[in-house]
Amino acid sequence: MNNPMDWTPPPRPEWLAQVNEEGRGMDIASLVPLQPQELIDTAMANTGLSDFGRDDWREPFEILVKAINDEAELNLFGRLMTRSDLLIWLQERLEIEEAYRRHPEIEDEVVDAPVFIVGQARSGTSILFELLSADSQFGAPTNWEIMFPCPPPEAATYKSDPRIARAQHLLTQWHRVAPSFLAMHELGATIPNECKVAMNCTFITDNLTGLFQVPSYYQWLMQADLTVPYAYYKRMLKLLQWKNPRRHWLLKSPSHIESLPVLFKVFPDARVVYAHRDPIKARASVTHLLGTLYWMRSDKPFDATSFERLMTPEAYAFSLNRVIDQIETGEIPRAQIHDFLFADLMRSPEEALAGLYRKLDLPFPDQARQAVADYLAHKPQGKFGQNVYRVGEEQQIAHERRIFARYQHFHNVPEEV
């Protein structure tokens, strides 16, 4: 594995470099304030609401904002993006709580046997998520409805809601800020949303550690009660299905593998699709992804030491092996976990998906098969450019292969390098 500290940031677009350069002589902390109470007051003023629900969001919010100010070293445009995000998440909470206050019957909604896609980062979970979401029997929450969930989306206007355009502009801004990011991950208003992104409004999610270099928040998060964000996410899903029912929720986040016991505690009838890829290849891609994400908002050098869980093969293998321990001890239900290989998806997408449907005991209708074919024709591998990254020298690869042996053997994961 190449040293993550060797990661080289991509060049900034000229317009962005000029904006940030102009900001160097300004007091950007005063011009774009990121202070907890001021942000809270602004969110309440913008919505005319004051009830944020339970207070379990407040401590992580304050820790996060302090860490952003003290550690993240945001540039001018990075502060603008961050202030916008924080206000969106605060206002989202206010509006969700108001919807429940006005319509307490939303609580009676049942989230029935949702399907979660999980796996190590960069293991094909995103492409699998988008492929399955093309099947009408699944309902995946889209980015726009997670960003702006209130008023609750309605079936009749779901595809024409004016909030779609606003979300599209904000999400594709990431591609304008860092064009190389598009080769790694496409964003858009109608693309399915990840669970950990939806949890942003709880301020308890590792998605936030992927946006900012905030080691103090990361340390707090490692000790946090993850039942809180999972329970609030279920509350959000109830609201989203209230006026726009889904037959089966299709949900996804790679980081669920860190908290599967909590996932099954909150969603006891969940069906989990566990995506697998050669961990040596996946880890190299993670380095490139994180570095690019941080570079969007900050000129601070990429500090990989804050992310040993992702960057160190021993720590990474420990995380993967812990899931095996949980399966073997019965802490999580093996019958509700279905393995899916990235290599199978790349070799024969339709055949791989047909096998997955059989495991889930769901029909693979002609409509779904055609939707998959259409999707793949529209978005062939490499459409947005190649995500190029290094995986290390032969001796290092052999060393890591021994470290990941248990994981690859247990799940029958083939080698890619």
C-alpha positions in Angstrom: 0.0 0.0 0.0 1.4 3.4 -0.9 1.8 5.8 2.0 -1.4 7.8 2.3 0.6 10.8 3.2 2.0 10.8 -0.3 -1.5 11.7 -1.7 -1.2 14.7 -4.1 -4.2 17.0 -4.4 -5.7 17.7 -7.8 -5.4 21.2 -9.2 -8.2 23.5 -8.3 -10.5 25.0 -11.0 -9.2 28.6 -11.8 -12.4 30.3 -10.6 -12.2 28.5 -7.2 -8.4 29.2 -6.8 -9.1 32.9 -7.4 -12.0 33.0 -4.9 -9.9 31.4 -2.2 -6.9 33.5 -2.9 -9.0 36.7 -2.5 -10.1 35.3 0.9 -6.6 35.0 2.2 -6.4 38.7 3.1 -9.9 38.8 4.7 -11.2 37.9 8.2 -13.1 35.0 6.8 -14.1 33.7 10.3 -16.0 36.9 10.9 -17.3 37.1 7.3 -18.6 33.5 7.3 -19.2 32.8 11.0 -19.5 29.2 12.3 -20.6 29.6 15.9 -23.1 27.1 17.4 -25.6 29.5 18.9 -25.6 31.9 16.0 -26.2 29.0 13.6 -29.1 27.8 15.8 -30.6 31.3 16.0 -30.3 31.7 12.2 -32.0 28.3 11.5 -34.8 29.3 13.8 -35.2 32.7 12.2 -35.2 31.2 8.7 -37.9 28.7 9.6 -39.9 30.5 12.2 -39.6 27.3 14.3 -37.9 26.6 17.6 -38.4 22.9 18.5 -35.4 20.7 17.6 -36.8 17.6 19.3 -34.7 15.7 21.8 -31.5 17.4 22.8 -29.2 14.4 21.9 -28.0 16.3 18.8 -26.8 19.4 20.6 -23.5 18.1 22.2 -22.2 16.5 18.9 -23.2 19.6 17.0 -21.2 21.9 19.4 -18.2 19.5 19.3 -18.3 19.3 15.5 -18.5 23.1 15.1 -15.6 23.6 17.5 -13.5 21.0 15.8 -14.2 22.6 12.4 -13.1 26.0 13.7 -10.1 24.7 15.6 -8.8 21.9 13.3 -10.3 21.9 9.7 -8.6 25.0 8.4 -11.4 25.8 5.9 -10.7 28.2 3.1 -13.2 30.9 2.1 -15.4 28.8 -0.2 -15.0 25.9 2.2 -16.5 28.0 5.0 -19.4 29.0 2.7 -20.2 25.4 1.8 -20.0 24.4 5.4 -22.2 27.2 6.7 -24.8 26.3 4.1 -24.6 22.6 5.1 -24.9 23.3 8.8 -28.0 25.5 8.4 -29.6 23.0 6.0 -29.2 20.2 8.7 -30.5 22.4 11.5 -33.5 23.6 9.5 -34.2 20.0 8.5 -34.5 19.0 12.2 -36.8 21.9 12.9 -39.1 21.0 10.0 -39.2 17.3 10.8 -40.2 18.0 14.4 -42.9 20.4 13.2 -44.3 17.8 10.8 -44.6 15.3 13.6 -46.2 17.9 15.9 -48.8 18.7 13.3 -49.3 15.1 12.3 -48.5 12.7 15.1 -50.0 9.8 13.1 -46.7 9.7 11.1 -45.3 7.8 14.1 -47.7 4.9 13.3 -46.0 4.3 9.9 -44.2 0.9 9.7 -40.8 0.6 8.1 -41.2 -3.0 6.9 -38.2 -5.3 6.2 -36.0 -2.7 4.6 -33.0 -3.8 2.5 -29.7 -2.3 3.5 -26.6 -2.3 1.3 -23.4 -2.3 3.3 -19.7 -3.1 2.8 -16.2 -1.7 2.9 -15.9 1.7 1.2 -15.3 1.6 -2.5 -16.6 -2.0 -2.8 -19.3 -1.2 -5.4 -22.0 -0.3 -2.9 -23.0 2.8 -4.8 -23.4 1.2 -8.2 -25.3 -1.7 -6.6 -27.5 0.8 -4.9 -28.3 2.6 -8.1 -28.9 -0.6 -10.0 -31.4 -2.0 -7.5 -33.1 1.4 -7.2 -34.1 1.1 -10.8 -36.5 -1.7 -9.8 -39.9 -0.2 -9.0 -40.5 -2.7 -6.1 -37.8 -0.8 -4.2 -37.9 2.7 -2.9 -34.7 4.5 -2.2 -34.6 7.9 -0.5 -33.2 10.4 -3.0 -30.8 13.2 -2.2 -33.3 16.0 -2.6 -35.9 14.6 -0.2 -33.2 13.9 2.4 -31.9 17.5 2.1 -35.4 19.1 2.1 -37.9 16.5 3.5 -40.6 19.0 4.5 -43.3 19.3 3.6 -43.3 15.5 3.2 -42.9 14.5 -0.4 -46.1 13.4 -2.1 -46.4 10.6 -4.8 -48.2 12.9 -7.3 -45.5 15.5 -7.4 -42.5 13.4 -6.4 -40.7 13.7 -9.7 -41.6 17.4 -10.3 -41.1 18.9 -6.9 -39.3 22.3 -7.1 -36.9 21.3 -4.3 -35.2 19.0 -6.9 -33.7 21.9 -8.7 -32.3 23.5 -5.6 -30.8 20.3 -4.4 -29.3 19.6 -7.9 -27.5 22.9 -7.8 -26.0 22.4 -4.4 -25.0 18.7 -5.0 -23.4 19.2 -8.4 -21.4 22.1 -6.9 -19.1 19.4 -5.5 -18.2 18.5 -9.0 -17.5 22.1 -9.9 -15.3 22.6 -6.9 -13.4 19.3 -7.4 -14.0 18.0 -11.0 -11.9 14.8 -10.3 -14.5 13.8 -7.7 -17.0 13.0 -10.5 -14.8 10.0 -11.5 -15.2 8.6 -8.0 -18.8 9.4 -7.1 -21.6 11.0 -9.1 -23.9 13.3 -7.2 -27.4 14.6 -8.1 -30.8 15.4 -6.7 -32.5 12.3 -7.9 -29.6 9.9 -7.1 -30.3 7.6 -4.1 -29.1 9.0 -0.8 -26.8 7.2 1.7 -28.0 6.6 5.2 -24.9 8.2 6.9 -25.6 11.3 4.8 -29.2 11.4 6.0 -27.9 11.2 9.6 -26.1 14.5 9.2 -29.0 16.3 10.9 -28.3 14.2 14.0 -24.6 15.3 13.9 -23.7 11.8 14.9 -22.3 10.2 11.7 -19.0 9.3 10.2 -20.1 11.1 7.1 -18.9 14.3 8.8 -15.4 12.9 9.3 -15.3 12.4 5.5 -16.0 16.1 4.9 -13.6 17.7 7.5 -10.4 16.8 9.1 -11.7 17.0 12.7 -9.9 14.5 14.9 -11.4 15.7 18.1 -14.9 15.1 16.7 -13.8 11.7 15.4 -12.6 10.7 18.9 -16.0 11.7 20.3 -17.9 9.8 17.6 -16.0 6.6 18.4 -17.7 6.6 21.9 -21.1 7.8 20.8 -24.4 6.0 21.2 -25.3 5.2 17.6 -28.8 4.1 18.5 -29.6 7.9 18.4 -28.8 8.5 14.7 -30.3 5.2 13.6 -33.6 5.8 15.5 -33.8 9.3 14.0 -33.2 7.9 10.6 -36.1 5.6 11.0 -38.2 8.6 12.0 -37.2 10.3 8.8 -38.1 7.2 6.7 -41.6 7.2 8.3 -42.1 10.8 7.3 -40.9 10.2 3.7 -43.2 7.2 3.2 -46.2 8.9 4.8 -47.5 10.5 1.6 -45.3 8.5 -0.8 -45.4 4.8 0.2 -42.5 2.5 -0.7 -43.0 -1.3 -1.1 -39.5 -2.0 0.2 -37.1 0.6 1.4 -33.7 0.2 -0.3 -31.0 1.8 1.9 -27.3 2.0 1.8 -24.1 3.0 3.6 -20.7 1.3 3.6 -20.1 2.3 7.2 -23.0 0.2 8.5 -20.5 -2.6 8.8 -19.2 -0.7 11.9 -22.5 -0.8 13.6 -24.5 -3.9 12.4 -25.7 -4.8 16.0 -27.2 -1.3 16.3 -28.8 -1.5 12.8 -30.5 -4.8 13.7 -31.6 -3.3 17.1 -33.4 -0.4 15.4 -34.5 -2.4 12.2 -34.9 -6.0 13.5 -36.4 -7.3 10.3 -33.8 -5.7 8.0 -32.2 -7.6 5.1 -28.6 -6.7 4.7 -26.7 -7.0 1.4 -23.0 -7.2 2.3 -20.8 -6.1 -0.7 -17.3 -7.4 -0.9 -14.2 -6.4 -2.8 -10.5 -7.2 -2.6 -9.6 -5.0 0.4 -6.2 -4.0 -0.9 -7.8 -2.4 -4.0 -10.6 -0.8 -2.0 -8.2 0.8 0.6 -6.2 2.4 -2.1 -9.3 4.0 -3.5 -10.4 5.2 -0.1 -7.2 7.2 0.3 -7.9 9.0 -3.0 -11.5 9.7 -2.1 -10.9 11.1 1.3 -8.1 13.4 0.2 -10.3 14.8 -2.5 -13.2 15.4 -0.2 -11.0 17.4 2.3 -9.4 19.3 -0.5 -12.8 20.7 -1.5 -13.0 22.8 1.6 -9.5 23.2 2.9 -5.8 23.7 1.9 -4.7 21.7 5.0 -2.5 18.7 4.1 -4.2 15.4 4.3 -3.5 13.9 7.8 -4.0 10.2 7.3 -3.0 9.5 10.9 -6.4 10.6 12.0 -8.0 7.7 10.0 -6.0 4.7 11.0 -9.2 2.7 10.9 -9.3 3.2 7.2 -5.6 3.5 6.3 -3.9 0.9 8.4 -4.4 -2.7 7.0 -4.3 -4.2 10.5 -7.0 -1.8 11.8 -9.0 -2.3 8.6 -8.8 -6.1 8.9 -9.9 -5.8 12.5 -13.1 -4.1 11.4 -13.8 -6.7 8.8 -13.1 -9.6 11.1 -15.3 -8.1 13.8 -18.3 -8.6 11.5 -17.2 -12.3 11.1 -17.1 -12.6 14.9 -20.6 -11.1 15.2 -21.9 -13.6 12.7 -20.2 -16.6 14.3 -21.4 -15.7 17.8 -24.9 -14.9 16.7 -24.7 -11.3 17.7 -26.1 -10.4 14.3 -28.5 -12.8 12.3 -26.6 -14.6 9.6 -29.8 -15.5 7.8 -30.5 -11.8 7.2 -27.0 -11.1 5.7 -26.5 -11.8 2.0 -23.0 -11.6 0.5 -22.5 -9.9 -2.8 -19.1 -9.8 -4.7 -17.9 -6.7 -6.6 -16.1 -9.0 -9.0 -19.3 -10.8 -10.0 -21.0 -7.4 -10.6 -18.2 -6.3 -12.9 -18.1 -9.7 -14.8 -21.8 -10.2 -15.4 -24.1 -7.6 -13.8 -27.5 -9.2 -14.7 -26.4 -12.6 -13.6 -25.0 -11.3 -10.3 -28.2 -9.4 -9.6 -30.4 -12.4 -10.4 -28.5 -14.3 -7.8 -28.9 -11.6 -5.3 -32.7 -11.5 -5.9 -32.9 -15.2 -5.2 -31.0 -14.7 -1.9 -33.5 -12.0 -0.9 -36.4 -14.2 -1.9 -37.7 -11.4 -4.2 -38.8 -11.6 -7.9 -36.5 -10.2 -10.5 -39.2 -8.9 -12.9 -38.7 -8.1 -16.6 -39.1 -4.4 -15.7 -36.2 -4.6 -13.3 -34.0 -6.5 -15.8 -34.7 -3.9 -18.5 -34.1 -1.0 -16.1 -30.7 -2.5 -15.2 -29.8 -2.9 -18.9 -30.8 0.7 -19.6 -28.8 2.0 -16.6 -25.7 0.2 -17.6 -26.0 1.4 -21.2 -26.3 5.0 -20.0 -23.5 4.7 -17.4 -20.8 2.3 -18.6 -17.7 1.9 -16.3 -15.4 4.9 -16.7 -18.1 7.2 -18.2 -16.9 10.0 -15.9 -13.2 9.3 -16.2 -10.9 6.8 -14.6 -10.4 6.8 -10.8 -6.6 6.2 -10.8 -4.8 5.1 -7.6 -1.9 3.0 -6.6 -1.9 -0.2 -4.5 1.7 -0.6 -3.5 4.7 -2.9 -4.1 4.6 -6.7 -4.4 6.1 -7.3 -0.9 3.6 -5.0 0.7 0.7 -6.6 -1.2 1.8 -10.0 0.0 2.0 -8.8 3.6 -1.5 -7.3 3.4 -2.8 -10.4 1.7 -2.0 -12.4 4.9 -3.7 -9.8 7.0 -6.9 -10.0 5.0 -6.8 -13.8 4.6 -9.6 -14.5 7.1 -12.0 -12.0 5.6 -11.3 -13.2 2.0 -11.6 -16.8 2.9 -14.8 -16.4 5.0 -16.6 -14.4 2.3 -14.9 -16.0 -0.8 -13.6 -12.6 -2.0 -11.3 -13.0 -5.0 -8.0 -11.1 -5.5 -7.9 -8.1 -7.8 -4.2 -7.3 -7.5 
